[in-house]
Amino acid sequence: MELTNDNLAVLSGYLKQTLSPDVNIRRPAEKFLEAVEVNRNYPLLLLHLIDKSEINITTRIAGAVAFKNYVKRNWKVEEDSVDRIHAQDRDAIKQLIIDLMLRSPDSIQKQLSDAVSIIGKYDFPNKWPELIDQMVEKFNTGDFHVINGVLHTAHSLFKRYRYEFKSENLWREIKFVLNQFAKPLTDLFLATMNLTQVHANNAEALTVIYNSLVILCKVFYSLNFQDLPEFFEDNMESWMRNFHTLLNVEVPSLQTTGDEEAGVIEQLKSQVCDNVGLYAQKYDEEFQPYLPEFVTAVWNLLTSTGQQPKYDSLVSNALQFLATVADRAQYRHLFEDPTTLSSICEKVIIPNMEFRESDNELFEDNPEEYIRRDIEGSDIDTRRRAACDLVKVLSKYFEMKIMEIFGAYIQIMLQNYAEKPLQNWRNKDAAIYLITSSASKAQTQKHGVTQSSELVPLPQFAEQHIQPELTKPNVNEFPVLKADGIKFIMTFRSVLPREVVIGSLPQLIRHLSANSIVVHSYAACAIEKILAMRGPDNLSLVKGADLSPLVADLLKGLFACLNTSGSEENEYVMKAIMRSFGILQEVVVPFLADLLPKLTEKLAIVSRNPSRPNFNHYLFETLSLSIKIVCKTNPVAVSSFEQALFPIFQGILQQDILEFIPYVFQILALLLELRTTQDVSEPYMALFPCLLSPVLFERQANIHPLNRLLQAFISHGSHHIVAQDKTSGLLGVFQKLIASKANDHEGFLLMQSIIEYFAPNVLEPYMKQIFVLLFQRLSSTKTTKFVKGLIVFFAYYIIRYGSPSLVTIIDQIQPQMFGMVVERVFITDMQKISGVIERKVAAVGISNLLIDCPAMLEAPYNSYYPRLLAALVEFFELPQDQSVSPEDDVFPEIDDAVGYQVGYSQLICARNPAKDPLQNIGDIRLHLAQGLGRLSPGHLPGLLGQIPEPNANHLRNYLQTAGVTVA
């Protein structure tokens, strides 16, 4: 594509069409742009279009979004795939994009800044060392539109330093950045602080200046996160003095009028709290001189800040700062005075524990967000969570004093509620929160609280204040307290007596009928977590006998939730259904006639617009579980499930619903594997040719489930595949998989199935080419994973076709090549094989090579015989070799930023245990010994003399156990 005005006009027209609400106009335009994006100059055309002020701004924004998505999809070159961006285009983009980004309007600047961050993630600093220089020189322009553009880009580029694992490469990169960026950043920060005074009376200028300070503080946080850089240590005075100023600053002209949205000053103070919290936590020795004044400033901030939601993030970060300080031994004295503790509890903790009107609005109007914050501990820090964290830290070190102070408050709160429940229910809510946070000493996601304070009588509190709330007849009265009570049981399920936890199930089931989405979601969540509990014997704590009287109400209540407005796709309810089925097993069968149609109907609805990944996952798990439970006792029921699910599955496959396709493959594989007859029905075989389509294998998420489905087809219908003339298509899939470092293990699994179930005469025309492909891959990209798979494959080939056949086929490719395989593959890497079945296959295959292969007893291969035998004995006796080759990517990069790629989610309930293809062979050592006993008389003594003595001793023991005498 040439950079011409005509092409710009065409591109502009198609971008405009992508904004059309009419799908018949929009979709063809999107398809056209996808088709041309591989052409050279395409990204440069987009950048030129974005830069043309005479083009309509909405079209330019569409171009910027298209460019960002293009970079997202294509900048990272995936392993085993070709680079879709021309090298010249890559260089030109990096030359153009910074200047273009900085002179663009804000709406375009944001998109281009994101694109720079993506490019920087893969190219900076090694392939784009000039980026920092390009950014720093813009600081001198004095133009804050440009400066803020640079700062936003720096922030998105450097914020990954906050969560990346420490590594040599990361240190090098941060050092490179600091050398070039730390001083200009500090100079800019000081200059910007100065401008706050210069423009003190200009509200418009102050808005821009304080926004810059927010981003400067964010970049400071990222650059200081991994370690304390020398430059910032040397300039700590400048930064800290100004941070202190910013915590105390008041700018009346920047005060926001609303209560909801945080203004720039709140954002800035919140980030400063984060920054000094980081120093208090990580660099306390260097930070010590500054700490007392910050404690005072933060304390003043907390006691003077209102309850409005716009201050939530600020208060939360300020509380976290105090918690960090209180957790450090050298600062604990600041808190130990009883008067100070009382003051903290009264003025800071309790006010921030209170259930505010904004919390109530969230509870009623946005239950999902309320749940996400409350029981999932989402990353949006709430005041309550931060106050709880401070309580936990203070309780850890001043337990007696804290309990004494809180005890008095809690008694008053509960008394207020008892006297006037309608007016004072918030008091009880705060009391439950205080009890929960002060009693929790150790907690895990899986088990809830696992260690609690001995000073808090939890069973007594549950009996007096929680159970009465849950046993009230009206489940819709005081819904917040109902949610609190359910959450209390859920949180302390591991430390409360078993009879309290199990005894609460009837009440929890009753609360499934509550109108409040939060209440019935909490009830479902609590039921699921209680059913998931295990005793010391690792068996379920809740037995069938506990649950059987409740089954009808439980299932009825859970399925009724899914018909409640707002809970149609409630993930907590769906997970509870899955867990209930798992605990009940056969007990659920009589209910399935009524429930399965509801599940399939739900699947049909969500497949039209998949939007809740967790709900969908648990739905597919529940379907898999239902199939397994029913077919375990009634194998012929498979066909009933097929009839119910096939129409929906066909729709999902035809409409190419990416999120669901891997699930469909897994359940189809499960259904095929459960078939008792070695046959495949017509609907399956009609589907088979589609499964060989290369496009399906382009998506990583499809590969494992699709490969499993192909193996199920092979095991049940290999003759159908041959009759359809699809053998070469199947081998094409193997060729694609085996060429990939990421997926070669899947190729070996597929080939093992093919060898197991296809008649030898069917495969004979292809077999030499299969081996050629394997050796080409071995010589081009040898990895430990591939070599392990290759040895197991050779061993399986020996077991299936005999060892002489393996020697013949390899020597046909190149004379005497088999010797190299024995020496450089078997002897060198056999010890690295992992997996019980894989090790057994390798052991039996190589034993058979030593036992049944005449060529191994004759020149030239007899010279390898003693070494291979010694290596096999070591394979039996030594621990597995865990080392890997440098080519192996031990930690493949998990990246969700580049292009939308639906992750493969394995269905636990659809799994089938791995099948041992050698069930008739027990002890692999005896198998070797008995085989060696069949060799020609007199052969063994000479052999024992040729291998190292320790190996020979082990071998003598095998032979003795097998009753083989050494002549």
Secondary structure, 3 states (H helix, E strand, C coil): CCCCHHHHHHHHHHHHHCCCCCHHHHHHHHHHHHHHCCCCCHHHHHHHHHHCCCCCHHHHHHHHHHHHHHHHHHCCCCCCCCCCCCHHHHHHHHHHHHHHHHHCCHHHHHHHHHHHHHHHHHHCCCCCCCHHHHHHHHHHHCCHHHHHHHHHHHHHHHHHHHCCCCCHHHHHHHHHHHHHHHHHHHHHHHHHHHHHHHCCCCHHHHHHHHHHHHHHHHHHHHHHHCCCCHHHHHCHHHHHHHHHHHHHCCCHHHCCCCCCCCCHHHHHHHHHHHHHHHHHHHCHHHHHHHHHHHHHHHHHHHHHCCCCHHHHHHHHHHHHHHHHHHCCHHHHHHCCCHHHHHHHHHHHHHHHHCCCHHHHHHHHHCHHHHHHHHCCCCCCCCHHHHHHHHHHHHHHHCHHHHHHHHHHHHHHHHHHHHHCHHHHHHHHHHHHHHHHHHHEEEEECCCEEEEECCCCCHHHHHHHHHHHHHHCCCCCCCHHHHHHHHHHHHHCCCCCCHHHHHHCHHHHHHHHHCCCHHHHHHHHHHHHHHHCCECCCCCECCCHHHHHHHHHHHHHHHHHHCCCCCCCCCHHHHHHHHHHHHHHHHHHHHHHHHHHHHHHHHHHHHCCCCCCHHHHHHHHHHHHHHHHHHHHHCHHHHHHHHHHHHHHHHHHHHCCCCCCHHHHHHHHHHHHHHCCCCCCCHHHHHHHHHHCCHHHHHCHHHHHHHHHHHHHHHHHHHHHHHHCCCHHHHHHHHHHHHCCCCCHHHHHHHHHHHHHHCCHHHHHHHHHHHHHHHHHHHHHCCCHHHHHHHHHHHHHHHHHHCHHHHHHHHHHHCCCHHHHHHHHHHHHHHHHCCCHHHHHHHHHHHHHHHHHCHHHHCCCHHHHHHHHHHHHHHHHHCCCCCCCCCCCCCCCCCCCCCCCCCCCCCCHHHCCCCCCCCCCCCCHHHHHHHHHHCCCCCHHHHHHHHCCHHHHHHHHHHHHHCCCCCC
